[in-house]
Amino acid sequence: MNMILIVNAGSSSLKCSLFDVDQGDVKQHYRVKVANLAGPARLEIYDHAENIDGVLVDKETLSAEQLDVAHGNAHAQALKVVIDWITHNTRYKIAWVGHRVVHGGTFFTAPVEVNADNLAQLESLIPLAPLHQPYNLKLIELCREFLPDCPQVACFDTAFHATIPHVASHFALPRQLTNEGVRRYGFHGLSYEYIHDKLSRLDPELGSKRLVVAHLGAGSSMCAINEGQSVASTMGFTAVEGLPMGSRCGQLDLGVILYLMREHKMSVDDIESLLYKQSGWQGVSGVSSDMLTLHQSDNPHAQEAIDMFVYRIARETGSLAAALGGVDVFVFTGGVGENDAQVRAQVAHQNEWLGMKLDPARNEGNEYLISADDSRIKVFAIPTNEEKMIARHTLRTLGVIA
């Protein structure tokens, strides 16, 4: 049976999924997670064919030597392990490959079949996403090597936000810089697109409403969606803007950077490391960049990090509500949004002025609809599935499904 392989590369992780074509849509069969590619890496494989949540069917530890970390080959070796496992443990044949690519710039506002020309354009965008884009493109090159007969499609985190109006996407900078591409792009677009599609399938009327979607996790952002189109996002030129995240600072007065350069003599690399890897929940708490660990800690700074996160979510809700002219539906998604009832309850409490009210039992039970019956805003907790969205885009781009 012909299958589509979805590849989602992070700087230190690799996620893959295997889908087949099912009645004009896609159905997930396997999901693979390889965490900590610096080694030793943890590989876990889940079977989703009969269970939507997946059943763990295999796991192993990959040493730094197996991954050839010393020579920078961890992504290549991890992908080889994944493809070998599929080849030897399933009856499926990989026929197509879809990739998540973080940045499409202004070049790509829709998925594209990969070729030499658009690969060169994507490489030119590396300065706009230096911590993500190189790994996305590396996996495309590796799939061309390992699966030379399989068409590949690139799907972009920025594409969904191409509808954001100029008044929201442009900075108040000299026009020359804007024309160079210094503007707000927005990210997590594949997740937002999936959530809107999911809501529309649940109830077509919901898809036409004014939505605020909060994709909350180690990387967090929020998006305002009106009649299926993105109109504002908390992330901007890079994926460091907006909410405080696991180790990213979120919103910051740019004067702080000038201060660090002048008074602390920090280099560009030092500042990049500070903003991306040493800040956010990690920096505030001094404990961890993991939300569950923060909840379990008795360190008061851990609670401060959670409270700061909740405050920013609530404050950005107001900002996005202003962009929409009101809010009808609020959706929590992402690892924290889908699973953390405490954070959801705190956010809803701070958003009571908007008419947001949760049903405690629904919220604690992680149900889809978690708002109270008398809440003016419908509130949902919906697991996202970027890989499924990529699979759909890939097969539509290649003409396999309509």
NURO-718112 format. One record per residue (C-alpha): residue in one letter; x, y, z. Coordinates in nm, 4 decimals. Layout:
BEGIN
   vexgu          X          Y          Z
       A          X          Y          Z
...
//
This chain:
BEGIN
   vexgu          X          Y          Z
       M     0.0000     0.0000     0.0000
       N     0.1331     0.3439    -0.0937
       M     0.1806     0.5782     0.2009
       I     0.2821     0.9379     0.2639
       L     0.5685     1.0100     0.5021
       I     0.5487     1.3387     0.6930
       V     0.8775     1.4809     0.8213
       N     0.8856     1.7512     1.0873
       A     1.2370     1.8468     1.1942
       G     1.3364     2.0499     1.4977
       S     1.6833     2.1619     1.5956
       S     1.7157     1.8692     1.8387
       S     1.4247     1.6438     1.7451
       L     1.2598     1.4606     1.4592
       K     0.8909     1.3763     1.4259
       C     0.7555     1.1602     1.1457
       S     0.4111     1.0252     1.0635
       L     0.2829     0.7738     0.8111
       F    -0.0570     0.8269     0.6451
       D    -0.2530     0.6535     0.3724
       V    -0.5266     0.7845     0.1431
       D    -0.8687     0.7096     0.2911
       Q    -1.1931     0.8049     0.1116
       G    -1.0583     1.1305    -0.0254
       D    -0.8808     1.2241     0.2981
       V    -0.5840     1.0886     0.4941
       K    -0.5637     0.8392     0.7803
       Q    -0.2717     0.8210     1.0215
       H    -0.1084     0.4817     1.0747
       Y     0.2204     0.5459     1.2564
       R     0.3799     0.8331     1.4465
       V     0.7497     0.8435     1.5312
       K     0.9210     1.0710     1.7832
       V     1.2968     1.1005     1.8167
       A     1.3887     1.3335     2.1033
       N     1.7311     1.4727     2.2018
       L     1.9303     1.4265     1.8833
       A     2.2399     1.5387     2.0730
       G     2.2317     1.1837     2.2103
       P     2.1413     0.9585     2.3640
       A     1.8165     0.9986     2.1694
       R     1.4821     0.8446     2.2657
       L     1.2950     0.6876     1.9748
       E     0.9266     0.5970     2.0202
       I     0.6909     0.4566     1.7570
       Y     0.3116     0.4642     1.7986
       D     0.0521     0.2743     1.5972
       H    -0.2595     0.4851     1.5280
       A    -0.4396     0.2468     1.2918
       E    -0.6908     0.1257     1.5520
       N    -0.6476     0.3831     1.8296
       I    -0.6638     0.7579     1.7683
       D    -0.4325     0.8221     2.0649
       G    -0.1816     0.5680     1.9407
       V    -0.0350     0.2552     2.0969
       L     0.3373     0.2380     2.1712
       V     0.4729    -0.0463     1.9561
       D     0.8475     0.0098     1.9674
       K     1.1086     0.2177     2.1446
       E     1.4832     0.2276     2.1645
       T     1.7734     0.4469     2.2654
       L     2.0080     0.5764     1.9967
       S     2.3556     0.6588     2.1228
       A     2.5534     0.9622     2.0158
       E     2.7832     0.7224     1.8290
       Q     2.4923     0.5646     1.6371
       L     2.3710     0.9116     1.5439
       D     2.7219     1.0254     1.4478
       V     2.6627     1.3433     1.6452
       A     3.0301     1.4352     1.6339
       H     3.0084     1.4834     1.2563
       G     2.6700     1.6566     1.2538
       N     2.4838     1.3588     1.1070
       A     2.2212     1.3038     1.3795
       H     1.9219     1.4025     1.1643
       A     2.0400     1.1823     0.8777
       Q     2.0977     0.8809     1.1008
       A     1.7649     0.9249     1.2817
       L     1.5784     0.9481     0.9502
       K     1.7552     0.6331     0.8279
       V     1.6392     0.4499     1.1395
       V     1.2806     0.5632     1.0795
       I     1.2772     0.4631     0.7122
       D     1.4447     0.1285     0.7881
       W     1.1856     0.0555     1.0566
       I     0.8993     0.1302     0.8170
       T     1.0600    -0.0840     0.5461
       H     1.1220    -0.3862     0.7674
       N     0.8263    -0.3747     1.0067
       T     0.5329    -0.2755     0.7870
       R     0.3886    -0.3751     0.4519
       Y     0.3749    -0.0129     0.3407
       K     0.5683     0.1637     0.0679
       I     0.6583     0.5320     0.0986
       A     0.5312     0.6980    -0.2211
       W     0.5210     1.0669    -0.1236
       V     0.6927     1.2900     0.1340
       G     0.5585     1.6058     0.2989
       H     0.7689     1.8455     0.5055
       R     0.7008     2.1176     0.7579
       V     0.9145     2.4181     0.6713
       V     0.9053     2.7002     0.9237
       H     0.9583     2.9962     0.6914
       G     0.8197     3.0623     0.3454
       G     0.8871     3.4354     0.3505
       T     0.6890     3.6310     0.0944
       F     0.7831     3.3769    -0.1749
       F     0.5584     3.0927    -0.0613
       T     0.2018     3.1451     0.0577
       A     0.0908     2.7921    -0.0327
       P     0.2523     2.4451    -0.0336
       V     0.4877     2.3703    -0.3244
       E     0.6414     2.0614    -0.4787
       V     1.0129     2.0741    -0.4047
       N     1.2554     2.1440    -0.6897
       A     1.6021     2.2955    -0.7218
       D     1.4723     2.6497    -0.7783
       N     1.2465     2.6720    -0.4763
       L     1.5067     2.5000    -0.2578
       A     1.7444     2.7838    -0.3417
       Q     1.4761     3.0372    -0.2467
       L     1.4157     2.8564     0.0824
       E     1.7866     2.8605     0.1613
       S     1.7839     3.2393     0.1158
       L     1.5339     3.2573     0.4048
       I     1.7680     3.0930     0.6579
       P     1.8589     3.4342     0.8124
       L     1.4890     3.4813     0.8973
       A     1.4700     3.1490     1.0875
       P     1.8290     3.0468     1.1680
       L     1.7355     2.7969     1.4401
       H     1.4735     2.6065     1.2382
       Q     1.5082     2.6524     0.8611
       P     1.8449     2.4759     0.8205
       Y     1.7094     2.1542     0.9768
       N     1.3918     2.1655     0.7675
       L     1.5956     2.1944     0.4474
       K     1.8483     1.9325     0.5577
       L     1.5699     1.6751     0.5918
       I     1.4412     1.7601     0.2425
       E     1.7885     1.6949     0.1006
       L     1.8167     1.3691     0.2937
       C     1.4796     1.2484     0.1643
       R     1.5935     1.3253    -0.1902
       E     1.8901     1.0993    -0.1186
       F     1.7077     0.8193     0.0668
       L     1.3823     0.8256    -0.1352
       P     1.4852     0.9584    -0.4781
       D     1.1675     0.8434    -0.6564
       C     0.9257     1.0084    -0.4129
       P     0.7821     1.3532    -0.4915
       Q     0.8273     1.5935    -0.2004
       V     0.6122     1.8877    -0.0930
       A     0.7097     2.1708     0.1411
       C     0.4363     2.3156     0.3659
       F     0.4973     2.6410     0.5480
       D     0.4235     2.7610     0.9012
       T     0.4022     3.1169     0.7695
       A     0.1642     3.0546     0.4772
       F    -0.1613     3.0653     0.6757
       H    -0.0760     3.4187     0.7908
       A    -0.0384     3.5616     0.4387
       T    -0.3886     3.7104     0.4813
       I    -0.2846     3.9377     0.7711
       P    -0.3401     4.2977     0.6508
       H    -0.0436     4.5298     0.6046
       V    -0.1497     4.7500     0.8944
       A    -0.0919     4.4479     1.1201
       S     0.2023     4.2847     0.9429
       H     0.4246     4.5872     0.8789
       F     0.6548     4.7474     1.1340
       A     0.6851     5.1264     1.1594
       L     1.0300     5.1126     0.9993
       P     1.1713     5.2741     0.6850
       R     0.9964     5.1264     0.3806
       Q     1.3243     4.9942     0.2407
       L     1.3488     4.7491     0.5310
       T     0.9873     4.6455     0.4861
       N     1.0555     4.5784     0.1186
       E     1.3521     4.3621     0.2214
       G     1.1134     4.1409     0.4170
       V     1.1447     4.2865     0.7658
       R     0.7805     4.2429     0.8701
       R     0.5572     4.0233     1.0828
       Y     0.5054     3.6777     0.9357
       G     0.3451     3.4718     1.2121
       F     0.4123     3.1023     1.2742
       H     0.2324     2.7815     1.3839
       G     0.0168     2.8362     1.0763
       L    -0.0251     2.4650     1.0033
       S    -0.1602     2.4156     1.3540
       Y    -0.4045     2.7053     1.3201
       E    -0.5201     2.5809     0.9829
       Y    -0.5832     2.2348     1.1273
       I    -0.7804     2.3753     1.4224
       H    -1.0000     2.5865     1.1962
       D    -1.0589     2.2861     0.9695
       K    -1.1421     2.0676     1.2713
       L    -1.3919     2.3201     1.4073
       S    -1.5542     2.3535     1.0644
       R    -1.5959     1.9759     1.0448
       L    -1.7486     1.9701     1.3952
       D    -1.9908     2.2497     1.3054
       P    -1.9661     2.4474     0.9785
       E    -2.1063     2.7546     1.1539
       L    -1.8108     2.7602     1.3947
       G    -1.5703     2.7970     1.1027
       S    -1.7247     3.1321     1.0092
       K    -1.6988     3.2757     1.3598
       R    -1.4398     3.5101     1.5120
       L    -1.1817     3.2756     1.6640
       V    -0.8875     3.3225     1.8961
       V    -0.6659     3.0136     1.8973
       A    -0.3912     2.9695     2.1575
       H    -0.1199     2.7231     2.0519
       L     0.0498     2.6766     2.3882
       G     0.3630     2.4750     2.4488
       A     0.7386     2.5169     2.4715
       G     0.6836     2.7268     2.1600
       S     0.3679     2.9353     2.2064
       S     0.1673     3.1780     2.0001
       M    -0.1885     3.2986     1.9480
       C    -0.3824     3.3827     1.6358
       A    -0.6986     3.5780     1.5490
       I    -0.8999     3.4102     1.2719
       N    -1.2018     3.5640     1.1004
       E    -1.4053     3.3521     0.8573
       G    -1.1125     3.1143     0.8195
       Q    -0.8451     3.3774     0.7572
       S    -0.5639     3.4859     0.9865
       V    -0.5908     3.8565     1.0711
       A    -0.3317     3.8868     1.3517
       S    -0.0688     3.6774     1.5291
       T     0.1369     3.7227     1.8444
       M     0.4509     3.5968     1.6682
       G     0.6116     3.8272     1.4151
       F     0.9377     3.8521     1.2232
       T     1.0734     3.5564     1.4191
       A     0.9359     3.2850     1.6447
       V     1.0744     3.4596     1.9538
       E     0.8077     3.7336     1.9715
       G     0.4822     3.7277     2.1674
       L     0.4171     3.5015     2.4648
       P     0.6935     3.3893     2.7041
       M     0.7752     3.0288     2.6079
       G     0.9810     2.7373     2.7346
       S     1.3137     2.9118     2.6834
       R     1.2196     3.2045     2.4540
       C     1.1528     3.5453     2.6042
       G     0.8525     3.6585     2.4001
       Q     0.7716     4.0291     2.3892
       L     1.0676     4.2485     2.4801
       D     1.1442     4.6194     2.4667
       L     1.4058     4.6382     2.1912
       G     1.5945     4.8902     2.4029
       V     1.6919     4.5981     2.6274
       I     1.8998     4.4569     2.3414
       L     2.0786     4.7905     2.2944
       Y     2.1440     4.7999     2.6692
       L     2.2911     4.4484     2.6665
       M     2.5181     4.5352     2.3758
       R     2.6435     4.8594     2.5286
       E     2.6602     4.7804     2.8981
       H     2.7262     4.4045     2.8955
       K     2.9252     4.3984     2.5684
       M     2.7169     4.1033     2.4496
       S     2.7691     3.9780     2.0952
       V     2.4935     3.8901     1.8476
       D     2.5439     3.5203     1.9262
       D     2.5282     3.5873     2.3008
       I     2.2014     3.7779     2.2656
       E     2.0527     3.5139     2.0368
       S     2.1336     3.2454     2.2934
       L     1.9861     3.4581     2.5727
       L     1.6576     3.5291     2.3904
       Y     1.6024     3.1799     2.2488
       K     1.7603     2.9402     2.4974
       Q     1.7966     3.1047     2.8402
       S     1.4765     3.3055     2.8826
       G     1.1036     3.2339     2.9042
       W     0.9846     2.9897     3.1707
       Q     1.3422     2.8663     3.2127
       G     1.4852     3.2108     3.2719
       V     1.2107     3.3354     3.5051
       S     1.1880     3.0194     3.7144
       G     1.5498     2.9102     3.7154
       V     1.3951     2.5639     3.7399
       S     1.2867     2.4310     3.4016
       S     1.1496     2.5042     3.0554
       D     0.8936     2.2253     3.1068
       M     0.5475     2.3314     3.2269
       L     0.4738     2.0075     3.4145
       T     0.7992     2.0423     3.6086
       L     0.7046     2.4003     3.6987
       H     0.3655     2.2871     3.8312
       Q     0.5367     2.0253     4.0481
       S     0.8027     2.2614     4.1845
       D     0.7698     2.4362     4.5221
       N     1.0041     2.7124     4.4058
       P     0.8058     3.0404     4.4087
       H     0.9795     3.1494     4.0889
       A     0.8259     2.8490     3.9120
       Q     0.4772     2.9798     3.9950
       E     0.5872     3.3274     3.8862
       A     0.6778     3.1868     3.5438
       I     0.3330     3.0244     3.5140
       D     0.1574     3.3416     3.6278
       M     0.3522     3.5514     3.3776
       F     0.2587     3.3079     3.0991
       V    -0.1110     3.3221     3.1909
       Y    -0.1046     3.7025     3.2190
       R     0.0423     3.7390     2.8701
       I    -0.2114     3.4956     2.7227
       A    -0.4961     3.6949     2.8766
       R    -0.3483     4.0267     2.7666
       E    -0.2945     3.9046     2.4096
       T    -0.6524     3.7765     2.4062
       G    -0.7646     4.1355     2.4492
       S    -0.5362     4.2521     2.1707
       L    -0.6584     3.9836     1.9302
       A    -1.0191     4.0531     2.0281
       A    -0.9627     4.4143     1.9253
       A    -0.8275     4.2997     1.5876
       L    -1.1376     4.0855     1.5363
       G    -1.3910     4.3311     1.6765
       G    -1.4971     4.0691     1.9298
       V    -1.4528     3.6977     2.0042
       D    -1.7047     3.4173     1.9531
       V    -1.4835     3.1103     2.0010
       F    -1.1592     3.0487     2.1942
       V    -0.9529     2.7331     2.1353
       F    -0.6688     2.5950     2.3474
       T    -0.4274     2.3676     2.1612
       G    -0.0614     2.2597     2.1709
       G     0.0966     2.0446     2.4417
       V     0.0061     2.2801     2.7290
       G    -0.3207     2.4044     2.5800
       E    -0.4519     2.0531     2.5200
       N    -0.3521     1.9019     2.8544
       D    -0.3092     2.1683     3.1241
       A    -0.6470     2.2269     3.2893
       Q    -0.4917     2.4568     3.5498
       V    -0.3491     2.6988     3.2931
       R    -0.6769     2.6933     3.0993
       A    -0.8730     2.7737     3.4165
       Q    -0.6408     3.0624     3.5037
       V    -0.6653     3.2071     3.1528
       A    -1.0448     3.1820     3.1553
       H    -1.0601     3.3514     3.4960
       Q    -0.8583     3.6482     3.3677
       N    -1.0795     3.6621     3.0566
       E    -1.4084     3.6695     3.2465
       W    -1.4578     4.0304     3.1324
       L    -1.4978     3.8939     2.7784
       G    -1.7697     3.6559     2.8920
       M    -1.5448     3.3485     2.9061
       K    -1.6495     3.0867     3.1600
       L    -1.5372     2.7242     3.1881
       D    -1.7281     2.4220     3.3126
       P    -1.4858     2.2798     3.5763
       A    -1.5779     1.9155     3.5103
       R    -1.5423     1.9503     3.1340
       N    -1.2131     2.1337     3.1756
       E    -1.0659     1.8770     3.4159
       G    -1.1859     1.5982     3.1866
       N    -1.0073     1.7508     2.8850
       E    -1.3290     1.7403     2.6846
       Y    -1.3548     1.9123     2.3458
       L    -1.6064     2.1746     2.4612
       I    -1.4930     2.3006     2.8013
       S    -1.6956     2.6202     2.8370
       A    -1.9944     2.6441     3.0687
       D    -2.3400     2.6478     2.9135
       D    -2.3831     3.0137     3.0108
       S    -2.0438     3.1247     2.8744
       R    -2.0797     3.3950     2.6093
       I    -1.7700     3.2573     2.4354
       K    -1.7516     2.8908     2.3354
       V    -1.4215     2.7471     2.4592
       F    -1.2648     2.4300     2.3211
       A    -0.9558     2.2202     2.4013
       I    -0.8619     2.0531     2.0736
       P    -0.5455     1.8485     2.0059
       T    -0.3659     1.9847     1.7029
       N    -0.2291     1.7653     1.4240
       E     0.0122     1.9563     1.2017
       E     0.1243     1.6334     1.0384
       K    -0.2289     1.5537     0.9197
       M    -0.2574     1.9034     0.7711
       I     0.0760     1.8548     0.5934
       A    -0.0414     1.5172     0.4578
       R    -0.3562     1.6756     0.3154
       H    -0.1618     1.9635     0.1620
       T     0.0955     1.7297     0.0121
       L    -0.1540     1.5022    -0.1603
       R    -0.3626     1.7943    -0.2837
       T    -0.0548     1.9671    -0.4226
       L     0.0423     1.6489    -0.6072
       G    -0.3146     1.5916    -0.7307
       V    -0.3618     1.2646    -0.5424
       I    -0.6728     1.3910    -0.3592
       A    -0.9033     1.6806    -0.4373
//
